[in-house]
Every structure is written in C-alpha cells, then in structure tokens.
Amino acid sequence: MKSRWFALALIAALVTLWTAPAASPHASAQSATTVTVTMKEFKFVLSKRAVPHGTVVFKLVNRGALAHDFKIGGKKSPLIGKGKTGTLRVTLRAGSQRYLCTVPGHAAAGMKGTLRVT
C-alpha cells in the first residue's frame, strides 16, 4: 500500500513539474527598466546610455526654465513644466532609438540623442 501512495505522489509531482510554466531566461528583459531623464536648456541627461529591449519607463525631471517634452519610440510625453516631473512608458525594440524634444527649436538647439537598446 505504501508503494502505491509513493507511486501516486511521484506521478503527481512529475505532472506538476511538467505542466508548470517554465521560468523565462529573459525575465529581466520582461520587467520594466527605468531611466531618469533630466531636462535642461537645451539638453537631456539620461541616467543610462543603453537599456535592454522591452518596456522602459522614462522618469522625466525638468530642471530647466522652459517647458519640454520627450519623444522616443513613437510616443511623446506631455509638456513638463519648470520644476515638474512626469513619466513616459514605451516598449522598445533592439537597435538605436532616437529621442528628442518636440518643442519648436529645442531639438535643433541640442535636445536630441540616441539610446542604445540591446
């Protein structure tokens, strides 16, 4: 009788292991990466120069005197006023991703760059 219970317990354990979802080797790429973007006249300072592909949350901090926005990956933040903060959540593919401020004249004055996405 004990051997039957042992066999049933073993089968139940194997079925559980076999049907359980496998841990993804890319689990860190699936969770959001946060990048702080400090806005000044007329430049951006990003806390990271490269990020893994997937979801990236940009924490926007305006330390300048003028309102700025941040555009990357086809998405754009609202205008962030002087001393204000905001966020922009974007899913990025691997490669080079250009970013810029879309306020007229700001990108031409230097508020642009490229983020490396691995």
N, C-alpha and C positions, 0 to 999 in steps of 0.2 A: 504494500500500500504506500509506503514511504517513497519507493522508487517512482510510482505513478505521480505523486504530488511533485516530486523533484522534476520529472519529465515535463509536466504541465507548466511548472514555474519557469523552467528553462525555455520552453516554447513561447510562453508569454513574454519573457524578457527579449528573446530574439525578434519576435514580431514587433515589439515596442521599438527596438533599435532600428529595425528595417523600415518601419513606417514613419519614424520621427524625421522632421526636416533636418537636413544637414546644415552645419554651420558654414556660412559663406566665407571663403578665403578673402573676400573683398569687403568684409563687414565695415572696415573703417572708411572705405570709399562710399558706402551706402549712408553713413551718417553725415550730417551737415558739417561743413568746415566753416569756421567764422574768420572773416578778415575785417580788421578795423581800417576804415578809410578816413584819414584826416584831410579835410578840405581847407585850403588856404588860398590866398590870391597869389598867383594863378597856378596852383599845382595841387596834385593829390599825393599823399604819402600813404602807401599801403603797408600793413603790418606783415604781409607775406608777398613774396615775388612769384611764388608758384604754389599751386593747390592741386589736390587730386580731383579727377573728374567726378561729377555728381553735383549734389546740392551744395551751394555756397551761400552763406548768409553774410552780406556785407553790412557791417555796423558803420553808419555814416556819422561823422562828427565834424561840424562846421566850426572851425577856429578862425575863419576869415570874417571880413566886414560885410561881404556881399553874400546873397543867396546863391547856392549852387545845387546842381543835381548830379546824379551818377548814372551813366548808361553803360550796360555791358550785356552781352548775350541776348540782345534783342529786347531787354527790359530796361525801364528807366524809373528812377525814384522820383517822388515829388520834389519840389524845391525845398531845400533845407536852409532855413534862415540862420542868421548870425547867432552863434551860441547854441543852436539847436542840434538835435540828433534824429536819426531815422534808420530804417533798415530796408534792405532790398534782398529778396530771396530769389536766386536764379539757379537753374540746372545747367551746368556747363559740360560740353564735350571736350575731349582731349584736343590739345593744339594751342595755338596762340589766340587769346581773346583780347580784342581791343576795347578799351574803356575811354570815356570822355565825359565832359560836362557839356550839356546841350544849350546852355545859356549863350546867346549870340556873342561871339568874340572870345569866349573863355577857352575853348579848345585851341583856337589859333594862338592864344596867349600862353599856352603851355599845359592846360588842364586835360591831358590825354596821356595814354600809355598803353602798354601791353602786359597782360597777365599770362603766365605760362600755366597751362592746365595739363597735368600728366595722366 
